[in-house]
Amino acid sequence: MKDAAIILEHVSKKYRLSHQPYSSLKGILLSIFRYRRRIEVHQALNDVSLTIRHGETVGLIGVNGSGKSTLLAIIARVILPTAGKVWVNGRVAPLLQLGVGFHPDLTGLENIYFNGIILGLTRQQIAERLPAIVRFAELVEFIDTPVRAYSSGMVLRLGFAVAVHTDPEIILMDEVLAVGDEAFQHKCLRKIQEFQREGRTIVLVSHDMNQVRQVASRAIWLHQGRVMADGAAEEVVDHYLQFAEEIEKQSL
């Protein structure tokens, strides 16, 4: 498809989990020689096929462990699928774990350059965007301070600011609209709305169904690694909430 930004065909992801029968150091050492470790296979994604068109805003919803973050990481090429094929057409800004790539001993300014280069910008491009990044992150007074002295909120704000100023065509967001205080969350939301007006593709993971309804036109509900529903955000969110309510009733 010419208008496709992301295509997944029969994508699966398995993780091999090793379980030790002992918790003590002595027991672990003995188990190496006397016992086989129990290997469990966790199916994070199971035969997922979908197409996301340029300009769409898609919300990924589902309970914890349903495969949402794994799917984003595969699209971002942070991890590889066990099976299936993935095509991504456009520059990607993966807002997955904001600030994870920051070096604590470098200043905020130095980390902007470090991460900007990793995300594909030249030093000149970073320099041109630097004032906007610093203003957006609201860190003008702290930009020459080592990141180890930042609060977690400051680190997240800087990570978001760097990522959204890389001119991405595809934005992948994992719960990042919960970044910082309420005022900064509104600023992030306005930036996302600006991207939508510019026709950029957005895929976001969120547990906030009101947020999904507000931001996304389409929602994909994942459960145990499979696509349960894919369609208009309002409709899919309603089905998911009905399912969640039934599960809660059964647990009482």
Contacts in CASP RR format, 6 or more apart in sequence:
PFRMAT RR
TARGET T0000
AUTHOR 0000-0000-0000
METHOD contacts of the structure
MODEL  1
MKDAAIILEHVSKKYRLSHQPYSSLKGILLSIFRYRRRIEVHQALNDVSL
TIRHGETVGLIGVNGSGKSTLLAIIARVILPTAGKVWVNGRVAPLLQLGV
GFHPDLTGLENIYFNGIILGLTRQQIAERLPAIVRFAELVEFIDTPVRAY
SSGMVLRLGFAVAVHTDPEIILMDEVLAVGDEAFQHKCLRKIQEFQREGR
TIVLVSHDMNQVRQVASRAIWLHQGRVMADGAAEEVVDHYLQFAEEIEKQ
SL
1 7 0 8 1.000
1 51 0 8 1.000
1 53 0 8 1.000
3 53 0 8 1.000
3 54 0 8 1.000
4 51 0 8 1.000
4 52 0 8 1.000
4 53 0 8 1.000
4 54 0 8 1.000
4 87 0 8 1.000
4 89 0 8 1.000
5 52 0 8 1.000
5 53 0 8 1.000
5 54 0 8 1.000
5 55 0 8 1.000
5 56 0 8 1.000
5 88 0 8 1.000
5 89 0 8 1.000
5 90 0 8 1.000
5 169 0 8 1.000
5 170 0 8 1.000
5 201 0 8 1.000
6 50 0 8 1.000
6 51 0 8 1.000
6 52 0 8 1.000
6 75 0 8 1.000
6 86 0 8 1.000
6 87 0 8 1.000
6 88 0 8 1.000
6 89 0 8 1.000
6 170 0 8 1.000
6 201 0 8 1.000
6 203 0 8 1.000
7 50 0 8 1.000
7 51 0 8 1.000
7 52 0 8 1.000
7 85 0 8 1.000
7 86 0 8 1.000
7 87 0 8 1.000
8 48 0 8 1.000
8 49 0 8 1.000
8 50 0 8 1.000
8 51 0 8 1.000
8 71 0 8 1.000
8 74 0 8 1.000
8 75 0 8 1.000
8 84 0 8 1.000
8 85 0 8 1.000
8 86 0 8 1.000
9 49 0 8 1.000
9 84 0 8 1.000
9 85 0 8 1.000
9 86 0 8 1.000
10 47 0 8 1.000
10 48 0 8 1.000
10 49 0 8 1.000
10 83 0 8 1.000
10 84 0 8 1.000
10 85 0 8 1.000
11 45 0 8 1.000
11 47 0 8 1.000
11 48 0 8 1.000
11 49 0 8 1.000
11 71 0 8 1.000
11 74 0 8 1.000
11 81 0 8 1.000
11 83 0 8 1.000
11 84 0 8 1.000
11 85 0 8 1.000
11 86 0 8 1.000
12 43 0 8 1.000
12 45 0 8 1.000
12 46 0 8 1.000
12 47 0 8 1.000
12 48 0 8 1.000
12 81 0 8 1.000
12 82 0 8 1.000
12 83 0 8 1.000
12 84 0 8 1.000
13 43 0 8 1.000
13 44 0 8 1.000
13 45 0 8 1.000
13 70 0 8 1.000
13 74 0 8 1.000
13 79 0 8 1.000
13 81 0 8 1.000
13 82 0 8 1.000
14 41 0 8 1.000
14 42 0 8 1.000
14 43 0 8 1.000
14 44 0 8 1.000
14 82 0 8 1.000
15 41 0 8 1.000
15 42 0 8 1.000
15 44 0 8 1.000
16 39 0 8 1.000
16 40 0 8 1.000
16 41 0 8 1.000
16 42 0 8 1.000
17 39 0 8 1.000
17 40 0 8 1.000
17 41 0 8 1.000
17 42 0 8 1.000
18 37 0 8 1.000
18 38 0 8 1.000
18 39 0 8 1.000
18 40 0 8 1.000
19 37 0 8 1.000
19 38 0 8 1.000
19 39 0 8 1.000
19 40 0 8 1.000
20 28 0 8 1.000
20 31 0 8 1.000
20 37 0 8 1.000
21 31 0 8 1.000
21 35 0 8 1.000
21 37 0 8 1.000
21 38 0 8 1.000
22 28 0 8 1.000
22 30 0 8 1.000
22 31 0 8 1.000
31 37 0 8 1.000
43 224 0 8 1.000
43 225 0 8 1.000
44 65 0 8 1.000
44 67 0 8 1.000
44 70 0 8 1.000
44 225 0 8 1.000
45 67 0 8 1.000
45 70 0 8 1.000
45 71 0 8 1.000
45 74 0 8 1.000
45 81 0 8 1.000
45 225 0 8 1.000
46 224 0 8 1.000
46 225 0 8 1.000
46 226 0 8 1.000
47 226 0 8 1.000
48 71 0 8 1.000
48 222 0 8 1.000
48 225 0 8 1.000
48 226 0 8 1.000
48 227 0 8 1.000
49 227 0 8 1.000
50 220 0 8 1.000
50 227 0 8 1.000
50 230 0 8 1.000
52 58 0 8 1.000
52 201 0 8 1.000
52 203 0 8 1.000
53 201 0 8 1.000
54 89 0 8 1.000
54 169 0 8 1.000
54 199 0 8 1.000
54 201 0 8 1.000
55 196 0 8 1.000
55 199 0 8 1.000
55 200 0 8 1.000
55 201 0 8 1.000
55 202 0 8 1.000
56 201 0 8 1.000
56 202 0 8 1.000
56 217 0 8 1.000
56 218 0 8 1.000
57 192 0 8 1.000
57 196 0 8 1.000
57 201 0 8 1.000
57 202 0 8 1.000
57 203 0 8 1.000
57 204 0 8 1.000
57 215 0 8 1.000
57 216 0 8 1.000
57 217 0 8 1.000
57 218 0 8 1.000
58 202 0 8 1.000
58 203 0 8 1.000
58 204 0 8 1.000
58 216 0 8 1.000
58 217 0 8 1.000
58 218 0 8 1.000
58 219 0 8 1.000
58 220 0 8 1.000
59 203 0 8 1.000
59 204 0 8 1.000
59 205 0 8 1.000
59 206 0 8 1.000
59 212 0 8 1.000
59 215 0 8 1.000
59 216 0 8 1.000
59 218 0 8 1.000
59 219 0 8 1.000
59 220 0 8 1.000
59 233 0 8 1.000
60 68 0 8 1.000
60 71 0 8 1.000
60 72 0 8 1.000
60 203 0 8 1.000
60 204 0 8 1.000
60 205 0 8 1.000
60 206 0 8 1.000
60 219 0 8 1.000
60 220 0 8 1.000
60 222 0 8 1.000
61 68 0 8 1.000
61 205 0 8 1.000
61 206 0 8 1.000
61 207 0 8 1.000
61 209 0 8 1.000
61 212 0 8 1.000
61 219 0 8 1.000
61 220 0 8 1.000
61 221 0 8 1.000
61 222 0 8 1.000
61 236 0 8 1.000
61 237 0 8 1.000
61 240 0 8 1.000
62 68 0 8 1.000
62 207 0 8 1.000
62 221 0 8 1.000
62 222 0 8 1.000
62 223 0 8 1.000
62 240 0 8 1.000
63 223 0 8 1.000
63 244 0 8 1.000
66 222 0 8 1.000
66 223 0 8 1.000
66 224 0 8 1.000
66 225 0 8 1.000
67 222 0 8 1.000
67 225 0 8 1.000
68 174 0 8 1.000
68 205 0 8 1.000
68 222 0 8 1.000
69 96 0 8 1.000
69 174 0 8 1.000
69 205 0 8 1.000
70 79 0 8 1.000
70 225 0 8 1.000
71 222 0 8 1.000
72 94 0 8 1.000
72 96 0 8 1.000
72 172 0 8 1.000
72 174 0 8 1.000
72 203 0 8 1.000
72 205 0 8 1.000
73 79 0 8 1.000
73 96 0 8 1.000
74 80 0 8 1.000
74 81 0 8 1.000
74 86 0 8 1.000
75 86 0 8 1.000
75 88 0 8 1.000
75 92 0 8 1.000
75 172 0 8 1.000
75 203 0 8 1.000
76 92 0 8 1.000
76 94 0 8 1.000
76 96 0 8 1.000
76 172 0 8 1.000
77 86 0 8 1.000
77 88 0 8 1.000
77 92 0 8 1.000
78 94 0 8 1.000
78 96 0 8 1.000
88 170 0 8 1.000
90 169 0 8 1.000
90 170 0 8 1.000
91 166 0 8 1.000
91 167 0 8 1.000
91 168 0 8 1.000
91 169 0 8 1.000
91 170 0 8 1.000
92 168 0 8 1.000
92 169 0 8 1.000
92 170 0 8 1.000
92 171 0 8 1.000
92 172 0 8 1.000
93 119 0 8 1.000
93 163 0 8 1.000
93 164 0 8 1.000
93 166 0 8 1.000
93 168 0 8 1.000
93 170 0 8 1.000
93 171 0 8 1.000
93 172 0 8 1.000
94 163 0 8 1.000
94 172 0 8 1.000
95 159 0 8 1.000
95 160 0 8 1.000
95 163 0 8 1.000
95 164 0 8 1.000
95 171 0 8 1.000
95 172 0 8 1.000
95 173 0 8 1.000
95 174 0 8 1.000
95 176 0 8 1.000
96 172 0 8 1.000
96 174 0 8 1.000
97 174 0 8 1.000
98 155 0 8 1.000
98 156 0 8 1.000
98 159 0 8 1.000
98 160 0 8 1.000
98 163 0 8 1.000
98 176 0 8 1.000
98 179 0 8 1.000
99 115 0 8 1.000
99 155 0 8 1.000
99 156 0 8 1.000
99 158 0 8 1.000
99 159 0 8 1.000
101 115 0 8 1.000
101 118 0 8 1.000
102 108 0 8 1.000
102 111 0 8 1.000
102 114 0 8 1.000
102 115 0 8 1.000
102 147 0 8 1.000
102 155 0 8 1.000
102 158 0 8 1.000
102 159 0 8 1.000
103 110 0 8 1.000
103 111 0 8 1.000
103 114 0 8 1.000
103 147 0 8 1.000
104 146 0 8 1.000
104 147 0 8 1.000
104 148 0 8 1.000
105 146 0 8 1.000
105 147 0 8 1.000
105 148 0 8 1.000
106 114 0 8 1.000
106 146 0 8 1.000
106 147 0 8 1.000
107 143 0 8 1.000
107 144 0 8 1.000
107 145 0 8 1.000
107 146 0 8 1.000
107 147 0 8 1.000
108 139 0 8 1.000
108 142 0 8 1.000
108 143 0 8 1.000
108 144 0 8 1.000
108 145 0 8 1.000
108 146 0 8 1.000
108 147 0 8 1.000
108 150 0 8 1.000
108 158 0 8 1.000
109 130 0 8 1.000
109 134 0 8 1.000
109 143 0 8 1.000
109 144 0 8 1.000
111 147 0 8 1.000
111 158 0 8 1.000
111 162 0 8 1.000
112 126 0 8 1.000
112 130 0 8 1.000
112 133 0 8 1.000
112 134 0 8 1.000
112 143 0 8 1.000
112 158 0 8 1.000
112 162 0 8 1.000
113 123 0 8 1.000
113 126 0 8 1.000
115 159 0 8 1.000
115 162 0 8 1.000
116 126 0 8 1.000
116 162 0 8 1.000
116 166 0 8 1.000
117 123 0 8 1.000
117 126 0 8 1.000
119 162 0 8 1.000
119 163 0 8 1.000
119 166 0 8 1.000
120 166 0 8 1.000
121 129 0 8 1.000
121 166 0 8 1.000
129 165 0 8 1.000
132 165 0 8 1.000
133 158 0 8 1.000
133 161 0 8 1.000
133 162 0 8 1.000
133 165 0 8 1.000
134 140 0 8 1.000
134 143 0 8 1.000
134 161 0 8 1.000
136 157 0 8 1.000
136 160 0 8 1.000
136 161 0 8 1.000
136 164 0 8 1.000
136 165 0 8 1.000
136 187 0 8 1.000
136 191 0 8 1.000
137 154 0 8 1.000
137 157 0 8 1.000
137 158 0 8 1.000
137 159 0 8 1.000
137 160 0 8 1.000
137 161 0 8 1.000
138 157 0 8 1.000
138 184 0 8 1.000
139 154 0 8 1.000
139 157 0 8 1.000
139 158 0 8 1.000
142 149 0 8 1.000
142 150 0 8 1.000
142 154 0 8 1.000
147 155 0 8 1.000
147 158 0 8 1.000
150 158 0 8 1.000
153 179 0 8 1.000
153 180 0 8 1.000
156 176 0 8 1.000
156 179 0 8 1.000
156 180 0 8 1.000
157 179 0 8 1.000
157 180 0 8 1.000
157 184 0 8 1.000
160 176 0 8 1.000
160 179 0 8 1.000
160 188 0 8 1.000
163 171 0 8 1.000
164 171 0 8 1.000
164 191 0 8 1.000
164 195 0 8 1.000
168 200 0 8 1.000
169 200 0 8 1.000
169 201 0 8 1.000
170 200 0 8 1.000
170 201 0 8 1.000
170 202 0 8 1.000
170 203 0 8 1.000
171 192 0 8 1.000
171 195 0 8 1.000
171 200 0 8 1.000
171 201 0 8 1.000
171 202 0 8 1.000
171 203 0 8 1.000
171 204 0 8 1.000
172 203 0 8 1.000
172 204 0 8 1.000
173 192 0 8 1.000
173 202 0 8 1.000
173 203 0 8 1.000
173 204 0 8 1.000
173 205 0 8 1.000
174 204 0 8 1.000
174 205 0 8 1.000
175 205 0 8 1.000
175 206 0 8 1.000
175 207 0 8 1.000
176 188 0 8 1.000
176 204 0 8 1.000
177 185 0 8 1.000
177 188 0 8 1.000
177 189 0 8 1.000
177 192 0 8 1.000
177 204 0 8 1.000
177 206 0 8 1.000
177 208 0 8 1.000
177 211 0 8 1.000
177 215 0 8 1.000
178 185 0 8 1.000
178 208 0 8 1.000
179 185 0 8 1.000
179 188 0 8 1.000
189 215 0 8 1.000
192 202 0 8 1.000
192 215 0 8 1.000
193 215 0 8 1.000
195 202 0 8 1.000
196 202 0 8 1.000
202 215 0 8 1.000
202 216 0 8 1.000
204 212 0 8 1.000
204 215 0 8 1.000
204 216 0 8 1.000
206 212 0 8 1.000
209 237 0 8 1.000
209 240 0 8 1.000
209 241 0 8 1.000
212 219 0 8 1.000
212 233 0 8 1.000
212 237 0 8 1.000
213 233 0 8 1.000
213 234 0 8 1.000
213 237 0 8 1.000
216 233 0 8 1.000
217 232 0 8 1.000
217 233 0 8 1.000
218 230 0 8 1.000
218 231 0 8 1.000
218 232 0 8 1.000
218 233 0 8 1.000
218 236 0 8 1.000
219 229 0 8 1.000
219 230 0 8 1.000
219 231 0 8 1.000
219 232 0 8 1.000
219 233 0 8 1.000
219 236 0 8 1.000
219 237 0 8 1.000
219 240 0 8 1.000
220 227 0 8 1.000
220 229 0 8 1.000
220 230 0 8 1.000
220 231 0 8 1.000
220 236 0 8 1.000
221 227 0 8 1.000
221 228 0 8 1.000
221 229 0 8 1.000
221 230 0 8 1.000
221 236 0 8 1.000
221 239 0 8 1.000
221 240 0 8 1.000
222 228 0 8 1.000
223 243 0 8 1.000
228 239 0 8 1.000
228 240 0 8 1.000
228 243 0 8 1.000
229 235 0 8 1.000
229 236 0 8 1.000
229 239 0 8 1.000
229 240 0 8 1.000
230 236 0 8 1.000
END
